Amino acid sequence: MTKARPMIWSLATRALLGAVLALPLAAGQVPVGKPEEAGMSTERLQRIHQAMQRHIDAGVISGAVTVVARHGKIVHLQAHGLMDLETKKSMAPDAIFRIASMTKPITGVAVMMMVEEGKIRLNDPVSKFIPEFKDTKVAVARDSISPRPTGQRSGDPDFYLVPAWREITIRDLLTHTSGLISGGIGAREAAKLNLKSPADTLATYVPKLGAVALDFQPGTQWAYSGAAGPEVLGRIVEIVSGQAYDQFLRTRVFEPLGMKDTFFYPPDDRRSRLVTLYDKSPAGLPKSANQDGFSSKTFFGAGGSLMSTAEDYLQFAQMLCNGGRLNGKVLLSPRTVQLMASNHVGELFNGKLGRPARGMGYGLLVGVVEDAVASGLRVSTGSFGWDGAYGTQAWIDPTEKMVTIVMIQTQVTAVQRDFENAVMQAIME
């Protein structure tokens, strides 16, 4: 056993982390370092806990786990509050969270690994891999087009179906510019069809999406395809790799990076570490009825079904911060990571999905800060990452060589903003 590395945190946090730090580093694990050696202030990092505690005391979250790594070393890892309000179980550093859409950057990496191997091109039409997407149609509101297309009658629905100008591509799916189930008329009509059954897998479900009308012409708008778009990508990875999507991620991403607690469905021996999911309510924090979130044993939702710990996700994020490698394991080249973290959609993302109206871009399944001042975010220009529906968030900051992660299980945007501020004010050089 190796000796615990020196760390300067609260006594309570030291006690929680003592057992973890006494263990040898797993494959890919990011090491621990002193904040001052990474140009950060130990004293000022304590403000992260103060920020989290304010939200806990206000009753808007039950607890959190926060982690900061700079120059390749963990300088802050702390548990705050409770995992479960009813039992008063204290939050643990290795608590497991439903990361929801923080699954998407992982899917982006999986796709780009296949791009690097020459099995996928960004401009490939989806129909190259899934023929059902060959002749897609676009749903257009009736009052937005004149004259009425041939065959359409006055008593028909309030929309037309017109041919897509071009096929949707891998790049469209990666950038949320495909129009596939993106909140428009096509998405509305698809919801009436009950396309997904409990027995579906990616292999049986995704081909059905080829018959769904798109919400707009491919490439013309940015609109979040929160589930369908990434699920199509997950299926394409299955096809070109010859592996089920969960097996691909486990063998090609999680195991090489030492991510031992990341999965689509919690094993029985990990359930005691799963943080209780709560809904927002004026009356407090009622327990959510569906504690498994989007997870499934058979349907591997590439857009939002993974569960993970703060430290596990750090391995993935640090790999991206390092330009695609971690402790000798290379998943992507630096140029590919740079491509992922570049804005591919011009001004289309600004102001969308609750994001700032200026200074933002969107890469390949990651959001990108093009101008930190214009965006109003307390992060560096060039930072990239994404968050999840239950309040989790990760930023990769190439300028500061820093990764920041906050894990909570109730969506409270103010927690993310306060965490960002507490981190940035602790940088001393």
C-alpha positions in Angstrom: 0.0 0.0 0.0 1.2 3.5 -0.7 1.1 6.2 1.9 -1.5 8.9 1.7 -0.3 11.9 -0.3 -0.4 15.2 1.6 -3.6 17.2 1.2 -4.9 20.3 2.9 -8.7 20.1 3.3 -11.1 20.1 6.2 -10.7 17.4 8.8 -14.0 15.9 7.9 -13.0 15.6 4.3 -9.6 14.1 5.2 -11.4 11.4 7.2 -13.7 10.6 4.2 -10.8 10.4 1.8 -8.3 8.7 4.0 -9.3 5.2 2.9 -9.2 6.2 -0.8 -5.8 7.8 -0.7 -4.3 4.9 1.1 -4.9 2.7 -1.9 -2.5 2.3 -4.9 -3.4 4.3 -7.9 -5.6 2.4 -10.4 -4.8 2.4 -14.1 -5.3 5.9 -15.4 -6.0 7.5 -12.1 -5.2 11.2 -11.7 -2.8 11.7 -8.8 -3.3 14.0 -5.8 -1.2 17.2 -5.3 -0.9 20.2 -3.0 -2.9 23.2 -4.2 0.0 25.6 -3.9 2.1 23.4 -6.2 -0.6 23.8 -8.8 -0.8 27.5 -8.4 -4.0 27.5 -6.3 -4.7 28.6 -2.7 -5.7 26.0 -0.1 -7.5 28.7 1.9 -9.5 30.0 -1.0 -10.4 26.5 -2.2 -12.4 26.2 1.0 -14.8 28.7 -0.5 -16.1 25.8 -2.7 -17.5 24.1 0.4 -18.9 27.4 1.7 -20.7 27.9 -1.7 -22.1 24.3 -1.6 -23.2 24.6 2.0 -25.2 27.8 1.3 -27.3 25.8 -1.2 -27.6 22.9 1.2 -28.7 25.2 4.0 -31.2 26.8 1.6 -32.8 23.4 1.0 -32.3 23.4 -2.8 -29.9 20.5 -2.9 -29.2 17.6 -0.5 -25.5 17.5 -1.1 -22.7 17.5 -3.6 -19.3 16.2 -4.5 -16.8 18.7 -6.1 -13.4 18.1 -7.7 -10.8 20.3 -9.2 -7.6 19.2 -10.9 -4.9 21.5 -12.2 -1.7 20.7 -14.0 -2.7 17.0 -14.0 -3.2 16.7 -10.2 -6.2 16.7 -7.9 -6.1 19.8 -5.7 -9.6 19.5 -4.3 -12.0 16.6 -3.8 -14.7 17.1 -1.3 -18.1 15.7 -0.3 -20.7 18.1 1.0 -24.1 17.5 2.7 -26.1 14.3 2.5 -26.6 11.5 0.0 -30.1 10.8 1.4 -32.2 13.2 3.4 -34.4 10.6 5.1 -31.6 8.4 6.5 -29.2 11.4 7.0 -26.5 9.4 5.2 -23.5 11.7 4.7 -22.3 12.4 1.2 -19.2 10.3 0.3 -16.4 11.2 -2.2 -17.1 8.0 -4.1 -20.9 8.6 -4.3 -22.5 7.5 -7.6 -24.5 10.1 -9.5 -26.8 9.9 -12.6 -24.8 12.1 -15.0 -27.5 12.3 -17.7 -26.3 14.4 -20.6 -22.7 14.3 -19.3 -22.9 11.0 -21.2 -22.8 12.9 -24.5 -19.1 13.9 -24.4 -18.3 10.3 -23.8 -20.3 9.4 -26.9 -18.5 12.1 -28.8 -15.1 10.5 -27.9 -16.4 7.1 -28.9 -17.4 8.4 -32.3 -14.1 10.3 -32.8 -12.2 7.2 -31.9 -14.0 5.5 -34.9 -13.2 8.5 -37.0 -9.5 8.2 -36.2 -9.6 4.6 -37.2 -11.1 5.4 -40.6 -14.4 3.6 -39.9 -16.5 6.8 -39.9 -16.2 10.2 -41.6 -17.8 13.3 -40.1 -19.6 14.0 -43.5 -20.8 10.4 -43.9 -24.6 10.2 -44.3 -26.3 8.3 -41.5 -27.9 6.1 -44.2 -24.4 4.6 -45.0 -24.8 2.7 -41.7 -28.5 2.7 -41.2 -30.4 2.5 -44.5 -33.7 3.5 -43.0 -32.4 7.1 -42.9 -32.0 7.3 -46.7 -35.1 9.3 -47.6 -35.9 11.5 -44.6 -38.6 14.1 -44.7 -39.0 17.5 -42.9 -42.1 18.6 -41.1 -43.0 22.2 -42.1 -45.8 24.2 -40.5 -48.7 24.7 -42.9 -48.7 28.5 -42.7 -44.9 28.7 -43.5 -45.1 27.4 -47.1 -47.2 28.3 -50.2 -48.5 26.9 -52.4 -49.6 23.7 -50.8 -47.5 20.7 -52.1 -49.2 18.3 -54.5 -51.4 15.9 -52.8 -52.0 17.9 -49.6 -55.6 18.8 -48.9 -57.2 21.5 -46.7 -58.3 19.0 -44.2 -54.8 17.5 -43.7 -52.8 18.1 -40.5 -51.3 21.5 -39.6 -48.0 20.7 -41.3 -46.5 19.4 -44.5 -43.9 16.8 -45.2 -41.2 17.9 -47.7 -38.1 16.1 -48.8 -34.9 16.9 -46.8 -32.5 19.0 -48.9 -29.8 16.6 -48.0 -29.3 13.6 -45.8 -28.3 14.0 -42.2 -24.7 13.3 -41.4 -22.6 12.2 -38.5 -21.5 15.8 -38.0 -25.2 16.9 -37.9 -25.8 14.4 -35.1 -22.7 15.5 -33.2 -23.6 19.1 -33.4 -27.4 18.9 -32.8 -28.1 20.4 -36.2 -29.8 17.3 -37.6 -33.4 18.2 -36.7 -34.0 14.7 -35.4 -36.5 14.8 -32.5 -35.4 18.3 -31.6 -38.5 19.8 -30.1 -40.4 20.7 -33.2 -43.4 19.3 -35.2 -41.5 16.1 -36.2 -40.7 15.4 -32.5 -44.3 16.1 -31.6 -45.6 13.6 -34.2 -43.0 11.0 -33.3 -44.1 11.1 -29.6 -47.6 9.9 -30.8 -46.1 6.8 -32.3 -44.6 5.3 -29.1 -41.6 4.1 -31.0 -39.6 2.8 -28.1 -40.7 -0.4 -26.2 -39.2 -1.7 -23.0 -37.7 -4.6 -24.9 -35.8 -2.3 -27.4 -32.1 -2.1 -27.8 -30.2 0.4 -29.9 -30.2 -2.1 -32.7 -34.0 -2.5 -32.7 -35.0 1.1 -31.9 -32.7 3.3 -33.9 -33.8 2.1 -37.4 -37.4 3.2 -36.4 -36.1 6.8 -36.2 -35.5 6.8 -39.9 -39.2 7.2 -40.5 -39.5 10.2 -38.2 -39.9 13.6 -39.8 -37.1 16.1 -39.1 -37.9 19.3 -37.3 -36.0 21.4 -39.7 -33.7 21.1 -42.7 -30.4 19.5 -41.7 -27.7 22.1 -40.8 -29.9 25.1 -40.7 -30.6 25.3 -37.0 -29.3 24.3 -33.6 -31.8 22.4 -31.5 -31.1 19.9 -28.8 -31.6 16.3 -29.8 -31.2 15.1 -26.3 -31.8 11.4 -26.8 -32.4 10.4 -30.4 -29.3 12.0 -32.0 -26.7 10.5 -29.7 -28.6 7.1 -29.7 -28.1 7.0 -33.5 -24.4 7.7 -33.0 -24.2 4.9 -30.3 -25.8 2.5 -32.8 -23.3 3.5 -35.5 -20.4 2.9 -33.1 -21.9 -0.6 -32.4 -22.1 -1.3 -36.2 -18.6 -0.2 -37.1 -16.9 -1.6 -34.0 -18.7 -4.9 -33.8 -19.4 -4.4 -30.1 -22.5 -3.6 -28.1 -22.2 0.0 -27.0 -21.8 -0.8 -23.3 -19.0 -3.2 -24.1 -17.3 -0.7 -26.4 -17.3 2.0 -23.7 -16.1 -0.4 -21.1 -13.2 -2.0 -23.0 -12.2 1.1 -25.1 -12.8 4.0 -22.7 -13.6 3.1 -19.1 -11.1 0.3 -18.4 -8.1 2.1 -20.1 -8.9 5.2 -18.0 -9.4 3.3 -14.8 -13.1 4.3 -14.6 -14.3 1.5 -12.3 -17.6 3.1 -11.3 -19.1 4.2 -14.5 -22.0 2.1 -16.1 -25.4 2.2 -17.7 -27.1 0.4 -14.8 -25.9 0.2 -11.2 -24.6 -3.3 -10.1 -26.2 -4.5 -6.9 -23.0 -4.1 -4.9 -22.9 -0.3 -5.8 -26.5 0.6 -5.1 -25.7 1.7 -1.5 -23.4 4.4 -3.1 -26.1 5.8 -5.3 -27.2 9.4 -4.3 -30.9 9.8 -3.9 -32.5 11.8 -6.7 -34.7 14.7 -5.7 -37.2 16.9 -7.6 -37.4 20.7 -7.1 -40.4 21.9 -5.2 -41.5 25.0 -3.3 -42.1 22.7 -0.4 -38.6 21.3 -0.4 -37.0 18.3 -2.0 -39.4 15.5 -2.7 -37.8 12.2 -3.6 -38.1 11.4 -7.3 -40.3 8.5 -8.2 -37.8 7.1 -10.7 -34.6 6.6 -8.9 -32.8 4.9 -11.8 -33.2 7.9 -14.1 -32.5 7.0 -17.7 -30.5 3.9 -16.9 -31.3 0.5 -18.3 -29.8 -3.0 -18.4 -30.5 -3.4 -22.1 -31.0 0.0 -23.7 -27.7 1.9 -23.7 -28.8 5.5 -24.0 -25.8 7.2 -25.6 -27.3 10.6 -24.8 -27.9 10.4 -21.1 -28.0 7.0 -19.4 -24.6 6.7 -17.7 -23.9 6.8 -13.9 -20.5 7.8 -12.5 -18.6 9.3 -9.6 -16.8 12.6 -9.6 -13.4 11.0 -9.5 -14.3 8.5 -12.3 -15.5 11.3 -14.6 -12.4 13.2 -13.8 -10.3 10.5 -15.4 -12.3 11.0 -18.7 -12.1 14.8 -18.5 -8.4 14.9 -17.6 -7.8 12.7 -20.6 -9.4 15.4 -22.8 -7.5 18.1 -20.9 -4.3 16.2 -21.7 -5.1 16.2 -25.4 -6.5 12.6 -25.5 -4.2 10.7 -23.2 -3.9 9.7 -19.6 -1.0 7.9 -17.9 0.2 6.3 -21.1 -3.3 5.4 -22.4 -4.1 7.2 -25.7 -7.7 7.5 -26.8 -7.5 10.4 -29.2 -4.8 12.6 -30.8 -4.5 16.2 -29.6 -5.7 17.4 -33.0 -8.9 15.4 -32.7 -9.6 16.8 -29.2 -9.0 20.3 -30.6 -11.5 19.5 -33.3 -14.1 18.3 -30.8 -13.6 21.4 -28.7 -14.0 23.8 -31.7 -17.2 25.7 -32.6 -18.8 23.9 -35.5 -22.1 25.9 -35.6 -21.2 29.5 -35.8 -23.8 31.7 -34.0 -26.5 29.0 -34.0 -25.9 27.9 -30.4 -25.9 31.3 -28.7 -29.0 31.8 -26.5 -30.1 28.2 -26.9 -31.0 25.7 -24.1 -30.7 28.3 -21.4 -27.2 29.3 -22.5 -25.9 32.9 -22.7 -26.9 34.8 -25.8 -23.3 35.7 -26.6 -19.9 34.1 -26.5 -20.9 30.5 -26.9 -20.3 27.8 -29.5 -21.0 24.1 -29.9 -18.4 21.5 -30.8 -18.8 17.7 -31.2 -21.2 16.9 -28.3 -19.6 19.5 -26.1 -20.4 23.2 -25.5 -17.6 25.7 -26.1 -16.9 29.0 -24.5 -15.7 31.3 -27.3 -15.6 34.5 -25.3 -15.8 34.2 -21.5 -16.5 37.9 -21.0 -19.3 38.0 -23.6 -20.9 34.8 -22.2 -20.9 36.1 -18.6 -19.5 32.7 -17.4 -16.8 32.5 -14.8 -14.6 30.2 -16.8 -11.8 30.7 -19.3 -12.2 31.3 -23.0 -11.7 28.0 -24.7 -13.3 25.9 -22.0 -15.5 23.1 -23.1 -17.7 20.5 -21.5 -21.3 19.8 -20.7 -23.8 19.2 -17.9 -26.6 16.9 -17.0 -30.3 17.1 -16.3 -29.8 16.4 -12.6 -27.3 19.2 -12.0 -24.0 17.6 -12.8 -21.4 19.6 -14.7 -17.8 19.3 -16.0 -15.6 21.9 -17.6 -12.2 21.2 -19.3 -10.1 24.4 -19.3 -7.1 24.1 -21.6 -5.9 27.6 -20.8 -5.6 26.9 -17.1 -4.8 23.1 -17.7 -7.7 22.5 -15.3 -10.7 20.2 -14.9 -13.6 21.2 -12.7 -16.6 18.9 -11.8 -19.6 19.4 -9.6 -22.0 16.5 -8.9 -25.5 17.1 -7.5 -28.8 15.3 -8.0 -31.3 18.2 -8.3 -31.0 20.7 -11.2 -30.0 24.1 -9.7 -28.1 26.2 -12.2 -27.0 28.6 -9.4 -24.9 25.8 -7.9 -22.9 25.5 -11.1 -22.3 29.2 -11.4 -21.2 29.6 -7.7 -18.9 26.6 -8.1 -17.3 28.1 -11.1 -16.7 31.4 -9.3 -15.3 29.6 -6.2 -12.8 27.7 -8.4 -11.6 30.6 -10.4 -11.0 32.9 -7.4 -8.7 30.2 -6.0 -6.2 30.4 -8.9 -3.1 32.4 -7.7 -0.9 32.1 -10.8 
